Amino acid sequence: MNTPHEHIVKSYDEEQRRLAGEIVLMGETAVAQLEAALDVVQRRDDGAARRIVANDEAIDALERQISHDVMHMALRGPMARDLREILAGLRIPADIERIGDYAANVAKRSIALNVSPPMPQITGLRALGALAARQVRDVLAAYRDGDAAQALVVRERDAELDAHYTALFRELLTYMMEDPRNITPCTHLLFMAKNLERIGDHATNIAENVWFLVHGDQPLPPRDKRDETSTTGAV
């Protein structure tokens, strides 16, 4: 027969596993929103874009539920590792919520973009979005598995996403200078690309929280960052 202490520990472990499952589900919902948003940009589907924007409420609702569950766990007198679980349980959903917001922003901008003729830079935007989506999926797997090494891999790959963003940013600026009629659609694409770059930043935040969850205050190694758009006036 389990002692009362063993029963409490088992119950707390089950709550932690449930919390991790909720966070992964929230992240998967956000990345599905992102991939759907990239798809409607390609298909120029205003109706689908509006549905994606409306669906952002589901991610917000998941964040509220997770916050409630985390606070419930915090009242159970956690130890050091459990405190890290609680902090990660607050920080990671906040990043995921922002990822969902940025995905909704991409869908919203696609509606305005559809007023103009199709742009060749859509291909580059989709490639950037695919990188961002991979970052989110991989960091969710690292969180689910408690894999700090994989989280570092995701963190390092953010430099690749930054480099793609910088290249697309410069291409769009050149396209705008070549013909003033391109300014409006290119501006929409610039904002969409920035949303995708920020999604990569939030995936990096999650990766760093996975490291913290596993290793505590052990310093993270330095990393490369290649967003050079600040030298040309980024949006």
matplotlib code that plots the C-alpha trace (Angstrom):
import matplotlib.pyplot as plt

x = [0.0, 1.3, 2.0, 0.3, 3.7, 4.0, 0.5, 1.2, 4.4, 2.6, -0.2, 2.2, 4.1, 0.9, 0.0, 3.5, 3.0, -0.5, 0.9, 3.7, 1.1, -1.1, 1.9, 2.9, -0.8, -0.8, 2.4, 1.2, -2.0, 0.1, 2.4, -0.7, -2.0, 1.3, 1.3, -2.3, -1.5, 1.4, -0.9, -3.6, -0.9, -0.1, -3.7, -4.9, -7.9, -9.5, -12.1, -9.6, -7.4, -10.3, -10.9, -7.3, -7.5, -10.6, -9.0, -6.3, -8.8, -8.3, -4.6, -5.4, -7.9, -5.2, -2.8, -5.4, -6.0, -2.3, -1.8, -4.6, -3.0, 0.5, -0.8, -2.6, 0.8, 2.6, 0.4, 1.6, 5.0, 7.3, 11.1, 13.8, 13.2, 9.5, 9.9, 11.7, 8.8, 6.4, 8.5, 8.8, 5.1, 4.5, 7.1, 6.7, 3.0, 3.5, 5.9, 3.5, 0.7, 2.8, 3.6, -0.1, -0.6, 2.1, 0.5, -2.8, -1.0, 0.4, -3.1, -4.5, -1.9, -2.5, -6.1, -4.6, -1.9, -4.5, -5.7, -2.4, -1.2, 0.7, 4.3, 7.3, 8.7, 5.8, 8.1, 10.8, 8.2, 7.0, 10.5, 11.1, 7.8, 8.8, 12.0, 10.0, 7.5, 10.4, 11.9, 8.7, 8.0, 11.5, 11.6, 8.3, 9.8, 12.8, 10.5, 8.4, 11.5, 13.4, 16.2, 18.5, 20.9, 18.2, 17.0, 20.5, 20.4, 17.2, 18.7, 21.7, 19.6, 18.0, 21.0, 19.9, 16.4, 17.8, 20.0, 16.9, 15.0, 17.8, 18.0, 14.3, 14.2, 16.9, 15.2, 11.9, 13.6, 15.2, 11.9, 10.3, 13.0, 12.7, 9.0, 6.9, 3.8, 5.5, 5.7, 2.3, 2.4, 6.1, 5.4, 2.8, 5.4, 8.0, 5.7, 4.8, 8.5, 9.1, 6.3, 8.0, 11.4, 9.9, 8.4, 11.9, 12.9, 10.1, 11.2, 14.7, 13.1, 11.5, 14.8, 16.5, 13.7, 14.2, 17.9, 16.9, 14.4, 17.1, 20.3, 19.0, 21.2, 24.1, 25.2, 24.1, 26.9, 27.1, 25.3, 25.4, 22.8, 22.5, 19.6, 21.4, 18.4, 19.0, 21.7, 19.1, 16.2, 14.1, 10.4]
y = [0.0, 3.5, 5.9, 9.3, 10.8, 8.4, 9.1, 12.9, 12.4, 10.2, 12.6, 15.5, 13.6, 12.9, 16.6, 17.4, 14.9, 16.3, 19.9, 18.9, 17.3, 20.4, 22.6, 20.3, 20.3, 24.1, 24.3, 21.9, 24.0, 27.1, 25.5, 24.1, 27.7, 28.9, 26.2, 27.0, 30.7, 30.0, 27.9, 30.6, 33.1, 30.8, 30.1, 33.7, 32.4, 35.3, 33.1, 30.6, 33.4, 34.9, 31.4, 31.2, 34.6, 33.6, 30.3, 32.2, 32.3, 28.5, 29.0, 31.8, 29.5, 26.8, 29.3, 30.3, 26.7, 26.0, 29.0, 27.8, 24.3, 25.8, 27.9, 24.8, 23.0, 25.9, 25.6, 22.0, 23.0, 22.1, 21.4, 22.9, 20.8, 21.2, 25.0, 24.9, 22.9, 25.6, 28.5, 26.7, 26.0, 29.7, 30.9, 28.4, 28.8, 32.6, 32.1, 29.7, 32.2, 34.8, 32.3, 31.8, 35.6, 35.9, 33.1, 34.9, 38.1, 36.4, 35.2, 38.7, 40.3, 37.7, 39.2, 42.6, 41.1, 39.4, 42.8, 43.0, 40.6, 37.5, 38.3, 36.1, 36.6, 34.4, 31.4, 32.9, 33.7, 30.2, 28.9, 31.2, 30.0, 26.3, 27.0, 28.7, 25.8, 23.3, 25.2, 25.2, 21.5, 20.5, 22.6, 21.1, 17.6, 18.7, 20.0, 16.8, 14.6, 16.8, 16.9, 19.9, 18.9, 18.9, 22.3, 23.7, 22.4, 24.3, 27.4, 27.3, 26.9, 30.3, 31.8, 30.0, 31.4, 34.9, 34.6, 33.7, 36.6, 39.0, 37.8, 38.1, 41.5, 42.8, 41.3, 43.0, 46.4, 46.0, 45.1, 48.2, 50.5, 49.1, 49.9, 52.1, 50.0, 47.2, 49.2, 48.3, 44.5, 44.4, 46.2, 43.5, 40.8, 42.6, 42.5, 38.9, 38.0, 39.8, 37.8, 34.6, 35.8, 36.6, 33.1, 31.8, 34.0, 32.5, 29.0, 30.0, 31.2, 27.9, 26.1, 28.2, 27.3, 23.6, 24.1, 25.8, 23.1, 20.4, 22.2, 25.1, 28.1, 26.5, 29.1, 28.5, 28.5, 31.6, 31.4, 33.0, 35.5, 36.7, 39.1, 42.0, 44.0, 46.6, 48.0, 48.7, 49.8, 46.7, 46.8]
z = [0.0, -0.9, 2.0, 1.9, 0.9, -2.0, -3.1, -3.1, -5.1, -7.6, -8.0, -8.5, -11.1, -13.0, -12.9, -14.3, -17.1, -17.9, -17.9, -20.3, -22.6, -22.5, -23.4, -26.3, -27.5, -27.4, -29.4, -32.0, -32.3, -32.9, -35.5, -37.3, -37.4, -38.8, -41.5, -42.4, -42.6, -45.0, -47.1, -47.4, -48.5, -51.3, -52.2, -51.7, -49.8, -47.8, -46.1, -44.8, -43.6, -41.6, -40.0, -39.0, -37.3, -35.5, -34.4, -32.4, -29.5, -29.1, -28.4, -25.9, -24.1, -23.8, -22.3, -19.7, -18.8, -18.5, -16.3, -14.0, -13.8, -13.1, -10.3, -8.8, -8.9, -7.3, -4.2, -3.7, -2.1, -4.9, -4.6, -6.9, -10.0, -9.5, -9.3, -12.7, -14.1, -12.8, -14.2, -17.6, -17.4, -17.3, -19.7, -22.6, -23.0, -23.2, -26.1, -27.8, -27.4, -29.2, -32.0, -32.4, -32.6, -35.3, -37.3, -37.1, -38.2, -41.3, -42.2, -41.6, -43.8, -46.6, -47.0, -47.7, -49.9, -52.1, -53.4, -55.4, -58.1, -57.0, -55.9, -56.7, -53.2, -51.8, -52.4, -50.2, -47.5, -47.5, -47.2, -44.2, -42.7, -43.2, -41.2, -38.5, -38.3, -38.1, -35.2, -33.3, -33.9, -32.9, -29.8, -28.7, -29.1, -27.0, -24.3, -24.4, -24.1, -21.6, -24.2, -23.5, -26.3, -28.9, -27.5, -28.1, -31.7, -32.2, -30.6, -32.9, -36.0, -35.4, -37.2, -40.3, -40.0, -39.4, -42.6, -44.7, -43.2, -44.0, -47.6, -48.1, -46.4, -48.8, -51.8, -51.0, -50.5, -53.9, -55.5, -53.9, -55.2, -58.7, -59.1, -56.7, -57.5, -55.5, -52.3, -50.8, -51.4, -50.4, -47.2, -46.3, -47.1, -45.0, -42.0, -42.6, -42.8, -39.6, -37.9, -39.1, -37.8, -34.4, -34.3, -34.6, -31.7, -29.5, -30.5, -29.2, -26.0, -25.5, -26.2, -23.5, -21.1, -21.8, -21.0, -17.8, -16.9, -17.2, -16.1, -13.9, -13.8, -15.7, -18.3, -21.9, -24.6, -26.8, -30.1, -33.6, -34.7, -38.3, -38.5, -40.2, -41.2, -38.5, -40.7, -43.4, -41.2, -40.4, -39.9]

ax = plt.figure().add_subplot(projection="3d")
ax.plot(x, y, z, "-o")
ax.set_aspect("equal")
plt.show()
